[in-house]
Amino acid sequence: RPQLGFGDGDETTVLSRGPSGNRTISYYFRTRFTVDRLPTSTQLQLLADDGAVVYLNGVEVVRDNMPGGAMTNGTRAPSGRSGSAENALREFSVPVSALRIGSNTLAVEVHQNSSSSSDLGLDVNLFGQVPG
């Protein structure tokens, strides 16, 4: 359950920082959910400290504070987030076409700006407007 991460004390699930001197830069998360009816619109709320790339059914749908191009486990977020910015839920429109009736997979990779970062956070909500 979100919030996932470490270092701020407000995490529901606390993650490992990795070994001292060789801290983890990237963290990978995945969840599955079922859709019975396709919505008319879909929004994603994302808290990512420092940056994230979000995939829905294997297709990238959101890139937040991350450089362009291919991602690797060593790709760093271009800037760190602190204070209120690291706890802000940002809203993104997600194409309804990325969803499918039945089983869906939401995957998020969170990237640190620095291997010495004191904290990491992830919270994500996907919701849609269903007619009638």
Secondary structure, 3 states (H helix, E strand, C coil): CCCEEECCCCCCEECCCCCCCCCCCEEEEEEEEEECCCCCEEEEEEEEECEEEEEECCEEEEEECCCCCCCCCCCCCCCCCCHHHHHCCEEEEECHHHCCCEEEEEEEEEECCCCCCCCEEEEEEEEEECCC
